[in-house]
Amino acid sequence: MRTPRTGGRKLISVAAASAALITAATASVAVAAQEPATERAAVPAAQAEAAPGTPAERLIVGYKSGAEEARSNKAAAADAEAKGKEAGEDVDFRRRLGTGAALVDLGEKVGTAQVADVVAEFKADPQVAYVVPDRLNRPQADPNDTEYAKQWDLFESTAGMNVPGAWPTSTGSGVTVAVIDTGYVTHSDLAANIVGGYDFIADTAVSVDGDGRDSNPADPGDWYNANDCGSGIPASGSSWHGTHVAGTIAAVTNNNKGVAGIAYGAKVSPLRVLGKCGGYDSDIIDAITWASGGSVSGVPANSNVAKVINMSLGGDGACSSATQSAITAAVNRGTTVVVAAGNENDNVANHSPGNCNNVISVAATNRSGAKASYSNYGSGVDISAPGGQTSTGTANGILSTLNSGTKTPSSESYAYYQGTSMATPHIAGLVALMKSANASLTPAQIETAIKNNARALPGSCSGGCGAGLADAARTVQAVSGSGGSTGGTTFTNTTAVAVPDNGSAIESSIAVSGRSGNAPSALQVGVDITHTYRGDLVIDLVAPDGSTYRLKSASSSDSADNVKTTYTVDASSEAANGTWKMRVQDTAAQDTGTLNSWKLTF
């Protein structure tokens, strides 16, 4: 309806070559027959919590249109009582919502596991279209960290990574991130989130701390004089690189000081491999192995096994078989390995470990969302993240925790750095958020979800910057079952179908096969419809059993053109295999359109 209207002593992996650090001024989220509850499929914690770590006291239950419980409060109350009995909990019907869904109460003393049992009972009922926690919403106030306003990389709409939107769902609690780097220099804005690590530097000429390997990963400084690291290489002060990286990942947040960490509920295990002039592959390989729970001769077992490894380091050449072996073994143990693509403005194929297999290789973007001038690129890059560009202004770098000492440790500080070294911990922090939201995720699933939920790079990139700019909120929502794309198999119908003006509904089919069990609780339904007045359109997803899921209702006030979006449907009560249909109807006169294509992502 339309109304008016580096040559001497060469170390294979050199921090200085990878980091491209530029330091600037220091700154001072009727009951169907059922099986026993113990046989129900496991329900992720996020689907049983009102907020991270807070069990839900109420559930919102949507019944299919043909179910008696969808019409009768008495039937809904009886169903709630029966489901509670099966789960061993008291469940009471409270009221009917405006959408027709039922609000049921579980009381104030249930734990997350008990809520999950009740959720599983509802999910197993074929008459239930969806069941979700009655989530607790809070004012979206910024963290009170005094330097947070300078962290554009977290929140700015153009080129920030949309991190605050992920925090209501996950803060990284329960996840350890291993930062394989220069070690850690004490900082009060980070100390509470540091757990035991290790110093893997065996060569005392590199370690400069007077000894070889030990359990103390303290960073004594990685400064060097001119020509120390090769003829013609100028002097450099200490970078405190590992501490800067760690702060981006997990600086303490909402403590009225300093900066906010991306996964501020997570812990960081500092593993020291880079010292004077860099670090050797052999030490890095042992650090990768140990961090992921493997055994290293002469090193005690790791009590802080990491599910995420951050390596903001690199060198030239192909990924060696030795390094690849360590990475592959870590991934096989369930640890996701995130690495810097490098800062040579070159193809990542020429730089290790950014060119290794089974890693998430990260390119850097600037504040406008374009590839940072120094960042490597190429088909080997998986994803981009904010790395900053201080040549356009100091404040356009990445602000994080540091130390003011030029050689040895002095007072703690904050500073802006730039580099793919800075972009990489953004992704490592995101992985921690994901693992906290869904502990069952594999490294492959994590990589796929990050890519599938990235948004288009806001600026330009020549040569390839991966899937785009990572989006923390969308990715975390996807893996927690509350939105986005989990990156499963996609089925598509690209046959265009005309939508008649003010006429009968048209249908388009997709035959799904090769899946097992039911569809996901966050089934992604992608729709591409051209229409000159989309308010006329009613769009439904029809499941193989004939159940319908309303995606869009008609609205006389929505005069915009086209429907090109992705809807999320809780289809967990539906068998995945079978013929699914997209039903579209134009309900008012004067405008026509075409269903160009649609897709289902499981």
RODO-2510 file (C-alpha; in nm, 4 decimals, decimal comma):
residues 602
     n   res          X          Y          Z
     1     m     0,0000     0,0000     0,0000
     2     r     0,1369     0,3359    -0,1034
     3     t     0,0335     0,6595     0,0654
     4     p     0,1403     1,0004    -0,0643
     5     r     0,4669     0,9553    -0,0196
     6     t     6,6657    -0,7577     1,0639
     7     g     7,2284    -0,9129     0,9736
     8     g     7,4223    -1,0903     1,2408
     9     r     7,2502    -1,2845     1,5068
    10     k     6,9175    -1,3717     1,3446
    11     l     6,6199    -1,4865     1,5460
    12     i     6,3499    -1,6552     1,3463
    13     s     6,0573    -1,4743     1,5048
    14     v     6,1229    -1,1113     1,5761
    15     a     5,8796    -0,9045     1,7791
    16     a     6,0067    -0,5747     1,6444
    17     a     5,9422    -0,6823     1,2865
    18     s     5,5891    -0,7890     1,3617
    19     a     5,4659    -0,5346     1,6046
    20     a     5,5389    -0,2087     1,4186
    21     l     5,4811    -0,0372     1,7462
    22     i     5,4460     0,3331     1,7638
    23     t     5,4273     0,4526     2,1212
    24     a     5,2663     0,7850     2,1904
    25     a     5,2034     0,9974     2,4958
    26     t     5,1168     0,7975     2,8034
    27     a     4,7701     0,8376     2,9435
    28     s     4,8002     0,8838     3,3364
    29     v     2,6788    -0,7624     2,7428
    30     a    -0,2221    -3,1154     2,6367
    31     v     0,1274    -3,2487     2,7162
    32     a     0,2944    -3,4674     2,4559
    33     a     0,4480    -3,7986     2,5622
    34     q     0,8057    -3,7337     2,6667
    35     e     1,1240    -3,9138     2,7606
    36     p     1,2772    -3,8783     3,1079
    37     a     1,4537    -3,5473     3,1614
    38     t     1,7866    -3,7243     3,1943
    39     e     1,7631    -3,8191     2,8254
    40     r     1,7105    -3,4666     2,6998
    41     a     1,9724    -3,2972     2,4857
    42     a     2,2028    -3,0704     2,6831
    43     v     2,0959    -2,7055     2,6933
    44     p     2,3730    -2,4396     2,6826
    45     a     2,3926    -2,2244     2,9943
    46     a     2,3165    -1,9108     2,7943
    47     q     1,9708    -2,0522     2,7161
    48     a     1,8957    -2,0897     3,0862
    49     e     2,0243    -1,7579     3,2201
    50     a     1,8610    -1,4203     3,2633
    51     a     2,2074    -1,2641     3,2461
    52     p     2,5571    -1,4167     3,2364
    53     g     2,5920    -1,6165     3,5579
    54     t     2,2330    -1,5469     3,6685
    55     p     1,9833    -1,8345     3,6358
    56     a     1,6533    -1,7411     3,4767
    57     e     1,3553    -1,7225     3,7110
    58     r     1,1052    -1,7173     3,4251
    59     l     1,0775    -1,8631     3,0771
    60     i     0,8872    -1,7393     2,7740
    61     v     0,7225    -2,0289     2,5914
    62     g     0,5800    -1,9943     2,2430
    63     y     0,3446    -2,2673     2,1297
    64     k     0,2658    -2,3574     1,7712
    65     s    -0,0551    -2,2108     1,6405
    66     g    -0,2449    -2,5381     1,6479
    67     a    -0,1595    -2,6231     2,0093
    68     e    -0,4285    -2,5932     2,2726
    69     e    -0,1743    -2,4252     2,5003
    70     a    -0,1511    -2,1423     2,2469
    71     r    -0,5169    -2,0564     2,3083
    72     s    -0,6003    -2,1733     2,6586
    73     n    -0,4386    -2,0378     2,9748
    74     k    -0,5691    -2,3431     3,1590
    75     a    -0,3926    -2,5749     2,9139
    76     a    -0,0732    -2,3684     2,9322
    77     a    -0,0827    -2,3839     3,3126
    78     a    -0,1308    -2,7606     3,3065
    79     d     0,1547    -2,7965     3,0606
    80     a     0,3874    -2,5842     3,2758
    81     e     0,3051    -2,7946     3,5807
    82     a     0,3641    -3,1172     3,3896
    83     k     0,6938    -2,9994     3,2433
    84     g     0,8088    -2,8950     3,5892
    85     k     0,7156    -3,2320     3,7325
    86     e     0,9185    -3,4100     3,4642
    87     a     1,2173    -3,1896     3,5439
    88     g     1,1717    -3,2148     3,9204
    89     e     1,0941    -2,8444     3,9601
    90     d     0,7924    -2,6289     4,0407
    91     v     0,6880    -2,4470     3,7263
    92     d     0,3853    -2,2175     3,7251
    93     f     0,2040    -2,0352     3,4470
    94     r     0,2017    -1,6608     3,5197
    95     r     0,0373    -1,4849     3,2293
    96     r    -0,0081    -1,4601     2,8564
    97     l     0,2133    -1,2121     2,6704
    98     g     0,0876    -0,9831     2,3992
    99     t     0,2418    -1,2091     2,1359
   100     g     0,0435    -1,5049     2,2678
   101     a     0,3456    -1,6671     2,4321
   102     a     0,3185    -1,7995     2,7860
   103     l     0,5276    -1,6652     3,0725
   104     v     0,6112    -1,9392     3,3227
   105     d     0,7773    -1,9020     3,6637
   106     l     1,0459    -2,1263     3,8148
   107     g     1,0929    -1,9460     4,1464
   108     e     1,3919    -1,7689     4,2922
   109     k     1,6140    -2,0524     4,4100
   110     v     1,6757    -2,2574     4,0978
   111     g     2,0267    -2,2936     3,9560
   112     t     2,1244    -2,2809     3,5921
   113     a     2,1319    -2,6612     3,5647
   114     q     1,7766    -2,6869     3,6981
   115     v     1,6533    -2,4196     3,4598
   116     a     1,8239    -2,6043     3,1748
   117     d     1,6331    -2,9205     3,2687
   118     v     1,3038    -2,7361     3,2402
   119     v     1,4068    -2,5759     2,9117
   120     a     1,4957    -2,9207     2,7775
   121     e     1,1473    -3,0470     2,8651
   122     f     0,9814    -2,7681     2,6698
   123     k     1,2203    -2,8068     2,3758
   124     a     1,1347    -3,1766     2,3514
   125     d     0,7644    -3,1015     2,3079
   126     p     0,6717    -3,0880     1,9371
   127     q     0,3932    -2,8404     2,0169
   128     v     0,6439    -2,5851     2,1482
   129     a     0,7740    -2,3434     1,8847
   130     y     1,0344    -2,1876     2,1127
   131     v     1,1362    -2,1488     2,4764
   132     v     1,3713    -1,8714     2,5855
   133     p     1,4767    -1,7251     2,9217
   134     d     1,3037    -1,4080     3,0373
   135     r     1,6308    -1,2212     3,0153
   136     l     1,7323    -0,9396     3,2445
   137     n     1,8012    -0,6158     3,0619
   138     r     1,9988    -0,3285     3,2104
   139     p     2,0656     0,0277     3,1047
   140     q     2,3420     0,0197     2,8466
   141     a     2,5785     0,2426     3,0404
   142     d     2,9424     0,2540     2,9369
   143     p     3,1993     0,0923     3,1658
   144     n     3,3263     0,3381     3,4273
   145     d     3,6925     0,2889     3,3298
   146     t     3,8390     0,6384     3,3071
   147     e     4,0029     0,5896     2,9641
   148     y     3,7174     0,3948     2,8066
   149     a     3,6044     0,6866     2,5917
   150     k     3,9383     0,6621     2,4073
   151     q     3,8814     0,2987     2,3131
   152     w     3,7155     0,3664     1,9790
   153     d     3,8180     0,0185     1,8702
   154     l     3,5599    -0,1339     2,1001
   155     f     3,2513     0,0747     2,0387
   156     e     3,2619     0,3240     1,7524
   157     s     2,9944     0,2503     1,4957
   158     t     3,2152     0,2976     1,1889
   159     a     3,5146     0,0771     1,2652
   160     g     3,4765    -0,0441     1,6215
   161     m     3,4220    -0,4124     1,6877
   162     n     3,0814    -0,3799     1,8567
   163     v     3,2158    -0,5260     2,1801
   164     p     2,9718    -0,3676     2,4310
   165     g     2,6856    -0,5427     2,2549
   166     a     2,8406    -0,8787     2,3424
   167     w     2,8874    -0,8101     2,7143
   168     p     2,5270    -0,8732     2,8216
   169     t     2,5725    -1,2290     2,6945
   170     s     2,9378    -1,3014     2,7805
   171     t     3,2389    -1,1422     2,9470
   172     g     3,4735    -1,4384     2,8965
   173     s     3,4248    -1,5916     3,2399
   174     g     3,5849    -1,9330     3,2801
   175     v     3,8226    -1,8992     2,9846
   176     t     4,2029    -1,8670     2,9953
   177     v     4,3880    -1,6944     2,7120
   178     a     4,7599    -1,7675     2,6707
   179     v     4,9509    -1,4614     2,5512
   180     i     5,2710    -1,5902     2,3913
   181     d     5,4792    -1,2748     2,3885
   182     t     5,7335    -1,0717     2,5936
   183     g     5,5855    -1,1727     2,9279
   184     y     5,4049    -0,9473     3,1731
   185     v     5,5061    -0,6392     3,3683
   186     t     5,2922    -0,5741     3,6750
   187     h     4,9956    -0,3468     3,6159
   188     s     4,7116    -0,2821     3,8612
   189     d     4,4549    -0,2592     3,5811
   190     l     4,5374    -0,6137     3,4733
   191     a     4,6778    -0,7976     3,7769
   192     a     4,3448    -0,9437     3,8946
   193     n     4,3067    -1,1257     3,5633
   194     i     4,6596    -1,2679     3,5400
   195     v     4,7137    -1,6367     3,6206
   196     g     5,0298    -1,8465     3,6248
   197     g     5,2348    -1,8598     3,3078
   198     y     5,5915    -1,9544     3,2193
   199     d     5,9187    -1,8140     3,0854
   200     f     6,0131    -2,0330     2,7882
   201     i     6,3264    -1,8409     2,6816
   202     a     6,6150    -2,0862     2,7127
   203     d     6,8935    -1,8626     2,5752
   204     t     7,0139    -1,6189     2,8428
   205     a     7,1386    -1,3763     2,5785
   206     v     6,7750    -1,3383     2,4725
   207     s     6,6114    -1,3656     2,8134
   208     v     6,8236    -1,0887     2,9758
   209     d     6,6777    -1,1888     3,3128
   210     g     6,9897    -1,3820     3,4157
   211     d     6,8467    -1,7311     3,3783
   212     g     6,6819    -1,9704     3,1395
   213     r     6,3401    -2,1288     3,1563
   214     d     6,1428    -2,0916     3,4790
   215     s     5,7938    -2,0299     3,6117
   216     n     5,8348    -1,6524     3,6259
   217     p     5,7106    -1,4859     3,3043
   218     a     5,7912    -1,1331     3,4270
   219     d     5,9015    -0,9027     3,1485
   220     p     6,2404    -0,7436     3,2420
   221     g     6,2367    -0,5319     2,9255
   222     d     6,3364    -0,6117     2,5689
   223     w     6,5470    -0,3023     2,4937
   224     y     6,8669    -0,3209     2,2885
   225     n     7,1460    -0,0959     2,1698
   226     a     7,2205    -0,0021     1,8121
   227     n     7,3632    -0,2955     1,6116
   228     d     7,2871    -0,5461     1,8932
   229     c     7,0323    -0,7184     1,6749
   230     g     7,2144    -0,6818     1,3456
   231     s     7,4257    -0,4340     1,1598
   232     g     7,2396    -0,1122     1,0962
   233     i     6,9517    -0,1870     1,3276
   234     p     6,9017     0,1146     1,5537
   235     a     6,8575     0,1068     1,9293
   236     s     6,5147     0,0477     2,0778
   237     g     6,3611     0,0901     2,4199
   238     s     6,1556    -0,1764     2,5928
   239     s     5,8168    -0,2358     2,4323
   240     w     5,6252    -0,4064     2,7167
   241     h     5,4464    -0,5593     2,4220
   242     g     5,2946    -0,8582     2,6014
   243     t     5,1369    -0,6340     2,8638
   244     h     4,9779    -0,4125     2,6007
   245     v     4,8339    -0,7178     2,4254
   246     a     4,7071    -0,8651     2,7519
   247     g     4,5296    -0,5416     2,8417
   248     t     4,3312    -0,5418     2,5215
   249     i     4,2158    -0,8936     2,5960
   250     a     4,1357    -0,8772     2,9641
   251     a     4,2066    -0,5498     3,1417
   252     v     3,9965    -0,5270     3,4566
   253     t     3,6760    -0,3437     3,3734
   254     n     3,4314    -0,1288     3,5693
   255     n     3,7006    -0,0529     3,8293
   256     n     3,6963     0,3256     3,7850
   257     k     4,0397     0,3340     3,6267
   258     g     4,2208     0,2847     3,3008
   259     v     4,0858     0,0823     3,0121
   260     a     3,8312    -0,1921     2,9565
   261     g     3,9253    -0,5399     2,8352
   262     i     3,7303    -0,7150     2,5618
   263     a     3,6937    -1,0368     2,7643
   264     y     3,7324    -0,8818     3,1072
   265     g     3,5886    -1,1900     3,2789
   266     a     3,8625    -1,4088     3,1298
   267     k     4,2118    -1,4797     3,2627
   268     v     4,5452    -1,4278     3,0886
   269     s     4,8367    -1,6697     3,1199
   270     p     5,1536    -1,4860     3,0083
   271     l     5,4086    -1,7073     2,8323
   272     r     5,7416    -1,5376     2,7707
   273     v     5,9101    -1,6260     2,4390
   274     l     6,0282    -1,2849     2,3118
   275     g     6,3235    -1,1048     2,4672
   276     k     6,6170    -0,9053     2,3389
   277     c     6,6005    -0,9010     1,9581
   278     g     6,3037    -1,1366     1,9435
   279     g     6,2591    -1,5054     2,0118
   280     y     6,3304    -1,8478     1,8658
   281     d     6,0821    -2,0812     1,7025
   282     s     6,1884    -2,3598     1,9390
   283     d     6,0708    -2,1615     2,2425
   284     i     5,7504    -2,0568     2,0718
   285     i     5,6728    -2,4158     1,9734
   286     d     5,7122    -2,5326     2,3330
   287     a     5,4933    -2,2455     2,4536
   288     i     5,2167    -2,3390     2,2077
   289     t     5,2363    -2,6998     2,3209
   290     w     5,2318    -2,6217     2,6924
   291     a     4,9618    -2,3561     2,6692
   292     s     4,7220    -2,6004     2,5045
   293     g     4,7796    -2,8766     2,7609
   294     g     5,0608    -3,0676     2,5942
   295     s     5,3718    -3,1927     2,7709
   296     v     5,7091    -3,0196     2,7421
   297     s     6,0205    -3,1923     2,8787
   298     g     6,1534    -3,0219     3,1911
   299     v     5,8466    -2,8035     3,2313
   300     p     5,5803    -2,8804     3,4965
   301     a     5,2292    -2,9606     3,3801
   302     n     5,0179    -2,6583     3,3004
   303     s     4,7449    -2,5894     3,5568
   304     n     4,6021    -2,3053     3,3468
   305     v     4,5400    -2,4710     3,0119
   306     a     4,4265    -2,2138     2,7594
   307     k     4,1395    -2,2492     2,5182
   308     v     4,2747    -1,9506     2,3243
   309     i     4,6327    -1,8660     2,2226
   310     n     4,7293    -1,5152     2,1124
   311     m     5,0492    -1,4790     1,9083
   312     s     5,1129    -1,1184     1,8139
   313     l     5,4520    -1,2046     1,6644
   314     g     5,6028    -1,3129     1,3384
   315     g     5,8924    -1,3539     1,1006
   316     d     5,9592    -1,4043     0,7324
   317     g     5,9188    -1,7150     0,5189
   318     a     5,6905    -2,0125     0,4981
   319     c     5,5321    -2,1714     0,7997
   320     s     5,7805    -2,4365     0,9064
   321     s     5,6761    -2,7970     0,9529
   322     a     5,7897    -2,7706     1,3156
   323     t     5,5683    -2,4722     1,3914
   324     q     5,2766    -2,6158     1,1966
   325     s     5,3018    -2,9396     1,3913
   326     a     5,2731    -2,7552     1,7217
   327     i     4,9772    -2,5491     1,6030
   328     t     4,7929    -2,8495     1,4650
   329     a     4,8407    -3,0402     1,7894
   330     a     4,7127    -2,7442     1,9910
   331     v     4,4029    -2,7146     1,7753
   332     n     4,3436    -3,0886     1,8040
   333     r     4,3461    -3,0399     2,1813
   334     g     4,0682    -2,7873     2,1409
   335     t     4,2670    -2,4630     2,1610
   336     t     4,2024    -2,1864     1,9101
   337     v     4,5213    -2,0195     1,7804
   338     v     4,4969    -1,6519     1,6819
   339     v     4,7972    -1,4932     1,5059
   340     a     4,9011    -1,1600     1,3581
   341     a     4,9120    -1,1390     0,9802
   342     g     5,2171    -0,9104     1,0074
   343     n     5,3043    -0,5497     0,9378
   344     e     5,5046    -0,5438     0,6146
   345     n     5,2211    -0,4331     0,3848
   346     d     5,2882    -0,7576     0,2023
   347     n     5,1084    -1,0781     0,1261
   348     v     5,0686    -1,2811     0,4444
   349     a     5,1787    -1,5858     0,2447
   350     n     5,5364    -1,4613     0,2957
   351     h     5,5184    -1,4335     0,6748
   352     s     5,4931    -1,6937     0,9534
   353     p     5,2957    -1,7836     1,1591
   354     g     5,0320    -1,5740     0,9856
   355     n     5,0549    -1,8122     0,6888
   356     c     5,0235    -2,1322     0,8919
   357     n     4,7226    -2,3595     0,8632
   358     n     4,4670    -2,4016     1,1409
   359     v     4,5116    -2,0473     1,2702
   360     i     4,2940    -1,7389     1,2620
   361     s     4,5156    -1,4899     1,0788
   362     v     4,4279    -1,1294     1,1604
   363     a     4,4781    -0,8167     0,9513
   364     a     4,4567    -0,4664     1,0982
   365     t     4,2178    -0,1851     1,0159
   366     n     4,2389     0,1850     1,0933
   367     r     3,9799     0,4104     1,2543
   368     s     3,7905     0,4536     0,9290
   369     g     3,7654     0,0786     0,8808
   370     a     4,0108     0,0525     0,5914
   371     k     4,3162    -0,1738     0,5894
   372     a     4,5866    -0,0073     0,7965
   373     s     4,8731     0,1005     0,5699
   374     y     5,1208    -0,1393     0,7324
   375     s     4,8982    -0,4454     0,7542
   376     n     4,9667    -0,7581     0,5552
   377     y     4,6881    -0,8881     0,3342
   378     g     4,6031    -1,1760     0,1045
   379     s     4,3871    -1,4833     0,0756
   380     g     4,5531    -1,6261     0,3871
   381     v     4,3965    -1,3560     0,6038
   382     d     4,0862    -1,4795     0,7826
   383     i     3,9463    -1,1697     0,9497
   384     s     4,0213    -0,8042     1,0189
   385     a     4,0111    -0,6188     1,3498
   386     p     4,1065    -0,2725     1,4741
   387     g     4,4844    -0,2297     1,4827
   388     g     4,4998     0,1476     1,4699
   389     q     4,7006     0,3963     1,2680
   390     t     4,8845     0,6602     1,4690
   391     s     5,0187     0,8412     1,1605
   392     t     4,6758     1,0024     1,1358
   393     g     4,6775     1,0991     1,5022
   394     t     4,7973     0,9416     1,8240
   395     a     4,4426     0,8817     1,9447
   396     n     4,3785     0,6701     1,6349
   397     g     4,5986     0,3967     1,7802
   398     i     4,4920     0,1253     2,0248
   399     l     4,5084     0,2301     2,3909
   400     s     4,6064    -0,0355     2,6446
   401     t     4,8100    -0,1150     2,9550
   402     l     5,1848    -0,0481     2,9513
   403     n     5,4857     0,0594     3,1588
   404     s     5,6746     0,3893     3,1469
   405     g     6,0220     0,2352     3,1792
   406     t     6,2423     0,2919     2,8767
   407     k     6,4644    -0,0053     2,9601
   408     t     6,3666    -0,1698     3,2895
   409     p     6,0246    -0,1583     3,4576
   410     s     5,9178     0,1717     3,6094
   411     s     5,5659     0,2982     3,6810
   412     e     5,2589     0,1528     3,5161
   413     s     5,1029     0,3531     3,2341
   414     y     4,8778     0,3396     2,9309
   415     a     4,9796     0,4101     2,5722
   416     y     4,8607     0,3959     2,2134
   417     y     5,0202     0,1348     1,9875
   418     q     4,9447     0,0287     1,6330
   419     g     4,9962    -0,3005     1,4500
   420     t     4,8478    -0,6345     1,3637
   421     s     4,9856    -0,7170     1,7082
   422     m     4,7081    -0,4935     1,8383
   423     a     4,4410    -0,6343     1,6085
   424     t     4,5125    -0,9949     1,7074
   425     p     4,4117    -0,9632     2,0772
   426     h     4,0803    -0,8183     1,9651
   427     i     4,0054    -1,1532     1,8030
   428     a     4,1563    -1,3555     2,0881
   429     g     3,9303    -1,1629     2,3253
   430     l     3,6325    -1,2361     2,1031
   431     v     3,7166    -1,6073     2,1040
   432     a     3,7202    -1,5974     2,4845
   433     l     3,3736    -1,4411     2,4836
   434     m     3,2539    -1,7153     2,2479
   435     k     3,4010    -2,0027     2,4488
   436     s     3,2474    -1,8637     2,7645
   437     a     2,9065    -1,8421     2,5983
   438     n     2,9328    -2,1904     2,4456
   439     a     3,2082    -2,4130     2,5852
   440     s     3,1413    -2,6891     2,3306
   441     l     3,2630    -2,4842     2,0340
   442     t     3,5543    -2,6316     1,8390
   443     p     3,8302    -2,4130     1,6906
   444     a     3,6852    -2,4717     1,3435
   445     q     3,3392    -2,3684     1,4547
   446     i     3,4814    -2,0594     1,6203
   447     e     3,6627    -1,9498     1,3060
   448     t     3,3586    -2,0086     1,0908
   449     a     3,1267    -1,8193     1,3238
   450     i     3,3616    -1,5189     1,3380
   451     k     3,3773    -1,5073     0,9590
   452     n     3,0082    -1,5599     0,9006
   453     n     2,9118    -1,2863     1,1432
   454     a     3,1631    -1,0250     1,0294
   455     r     3,0368    -0,7102     0,8662
   456     a     3,1661    -0,5664     0,5417
   457     l     3,4869    -0,3677     0,5833
   458     p     3,3790    -0,0036     0,6155
   459     g     3,6851     0,1146     0,4216
   460     s     3,9002    -0,0123     0,1385
   461     c     4,1371    -0,3087     0,1291
   462     s     4,3508    -0,4118    -0,1661
   463     g     4,4683    -0,7704    -0,1740
   464     g     4,2290    -0,9341     0,0693
   465     c     4,1381    -0,8658     0,4312
   466     g     3,9473    -1,1820     0,5098
   467     a     3,5756    -1,2017     0,5761
   468     g     3,5517    -0,8410     0,6890
   469     l     3,5540    -0,6568     1,0187
   470     a     3,4779    -0,8818     1,3136
   471     d     3,1542    -0,8056     1,4972
   472     a     3,1665    -0,9211     1,8584
   473     a     2,7999    -0,8786     1,9453
   474     r     2,6645    -1,0618     1,6432
   475     t     2,9178    -1,3445     1,6759
   476     v     2,8567    -1,4024     2,0452
   477     q     2,4830    -1,3928     1,9936
   478     a     2,5166    -1,6541     1,7211
   479     v     2,7122    -1,9053     1,9237
   480     s     2,4967    -1,8546     2,2321
   481     g     2,1841    -1,9308     2,0308
   482     s     2,0374    -1,5804     2,0392
   483     g     2,1037    -1,4585     1,6849
   484     g     2,3623    -1,4308     1,4082
   485     s     2,4972    -1,7205     1,2059
   486     t     2,6666    -2,0228     1,3592
   487     g     2,8244    -2,1023     1,0246
   488     g     2,6607    -2,4344     0,9515
   489     t     2,5474    -2,5754     0,6172
   490     t     2,3480    -2,3389     0,3971
   491     f     2,0661    -2,4421     0,1623
   492     t     1,9539    -2,1862    -0,0969
   493     n     1,6799    -2,1340    -0,3529
   494     t     1,7720    -1,8719    -0,6155
   495     t     1,4706    -1,9156    -0,8431
   496     a     1,2868    -1,5848    -0,8581
   497     v     0,9119    -1,5854    -0,7928
   498     a     0,6869    -1,2876    -0,8645
   499     v     0,4745    -1,1654    -0,5733
   500     p     0,1364    -1,0530    -0,7118
   501     d    -0,0119    -0,7251    -0,6023
   502     n    -0,2723    -0,7714    -0,3290
   503     g    -0,3002    -1,1349    -0,4267
   504     s    -0,2579    -1,4885    -0,3068
   505     a     0,0507    -1,6001    -0,1218
   506     i     0,3361    -1,7456    -0,3239
   507     e     0,5654    -2,0206    -0,1984
   508     s     0,9250    -2,1189    -0,2689
   509     s     1,0710    -2,4490    -0,1478
   510     i     1,4059    -2,5715    -0,0191
   511     a     1,4650    -2,9445     0,0274
   512     v     1,6963    -3,0041     0,3223
   513     s     1,8745    -3,3375     0,3523
   514     g     2,1822    -3,4850     0,5106
   515     r     2,1145    -3,3234     0,8478
   516     s     2,0655    -3,5169     1,1714
   517     g     1,8126    -3,4448     1,4423
   518     n     1,6247    -3,1200     1,4727
   519     a     1,6903    -2,7777     1,3315
   520     p     1,8852    -2,5318     1,5512
   521     s     1,7403    -2,2912     1,8038
   522     a     1,8953    -2,0113     1,5967
   523     l     1,8061    -2,1154     1,2430
   524     q     1,9129    -1,8374     1,0059
   525     v     1,6591    -1,7509     0,7371
   526     g     1,8046    -1,5167     0,4762
   527     v     1,5512    -1,3314     0,2602
   528     d     1,6030    -1,1207    -0,0566
   529     i     1,2794    -0,9614    -0,1772
   530     t     1,2501    -0,6655    -0,4111
   531     h     0,9327    -0,4676    -0,3413
   532     t     0,8387    -0,1006    -0,3701
   533     y     0,6406    -0,0902    -0,0426
   534     r     0,7539    -0,3624     0,1912
   535     g     0,4885    -0,2783     0,4494
   536     d     0,2428    -0,4664     0,2297
   537     l     0,4276    -0,7944     0,2796
   538     v     0,3599    -1,0818     0,5158
   539     i     0,6423    -1,3366     0,5259
   540     d     0,6272    -1,6813     0,6865
   541     l     0,8658    -1,9731     0,7122
   542     v     0,6858    -2,3047     0,6778
   543     a     0,8492    -2,6069     0,8395
   544     p     0,8369    -2,9561     0,6851
   545     d     0,5483    -3,0515     0,9162
   546     g     0,3461    -2,7495     0,8093
   547     s     0,4123    -2,5377     1,1171
   548     t     0,4485    -2,1714     1,0339
   549     y     0,6849    -1,9123     1,1776
   550     r     0,5945    -1,5508     1,1171
   551     l     0,9014    -1,3596     1,0003
   552     k     0,7350    -1,0334     0,9075
   553     s     0,3870    -0,8903     0,9479
   554     a     0,2254    -0,6234     0,7312
   555     s     0,2629    -0,2616     0,8405
   556     s     0,0938     0,0334     0,6733
   557     s     0,3576     0,2677     0,8147
   558     d     0,6591     0,0876     0,6636
   559     s     0,6976     0,2531     0,3233
   560     a     1,0591     0,1533     0,2622
   561     d     1,1615    -0,0610    -0,0318
   562     n     1,2723    -0,4254    -0,0261
   563     v     1,3313    -0,6922     0,2345
   564     k     1,6936    -0,7985     0,2373
   565     t     1,7746    -0,9342     0,5792
   566     t     1,8307    -1,2453     0,7890
   567     y     1,5768    -1,3623     1,0436
   568     t     1,6523    -1,5915     1,3381
   569     v     1,4023    -1,8658     1,4159
   570     d     1,3951    -2,1087     1,7073
   571     a     1,3202    -2,4188     1,5031
   572     s     1,4606    -2,6641     1,7547
   573     s     1,1290    -2,8517     1,7706
   574     e     1,1354    -2,9189     1,3946
   575     a     1,3060    -3,2046     1,2113
   576     a     1,5873    -3,0520     1,0061
   577     n     1,5411    -3,2731     0,7012
   578     g     1,2430    -3,2186     0,4767
   579     t     1,0918    -2,9525     0,2551
   580     w     1,0906    -2,6019     0,3994
   581     k     0,8953    -2,3238     0,2337
   582     m     0,9065    -1,9469     0,2187
   583     r     0,5562    -1,8028     0,1964
   584     v     0,5149    -1,4402     0,0871
   585     q     0,1912    -1,2482     0,0401
   586     d     0,1213    -0,8911    -0,0710
   587     t    -0,1796    -0,7777     0,1324
   588     a    -0,2548    -0,4350    -0,0194
   589     a    -0,2901    -0,2743    -0,3592
   590     q    -0,0584    -0,0660    -0,5811
   591     d     0,2824    -0,2305    -0,5365
   592     t     0,4402    -0,5513    -0,6647
   593     g     0,7628    -0,7339    -0,6001
   594     t     0,9752    -1,0446    -0,6449
   595     l     1,1147    -1,3045    -0,4086
   596     n     1,4639    -1,3177    -0,5608
   597     s     1,6156    -1,5801    -0,3321
   598     w     1,6140    -1,7152     0,0189
   599     k     1,8318    -1,9468     0,2235
   600     l     1,8479    -2,1546     0,5414
   601     t     2,1696    -2,1807     0,7439
   602     f     2,1793    -2,4655     0,9961
***
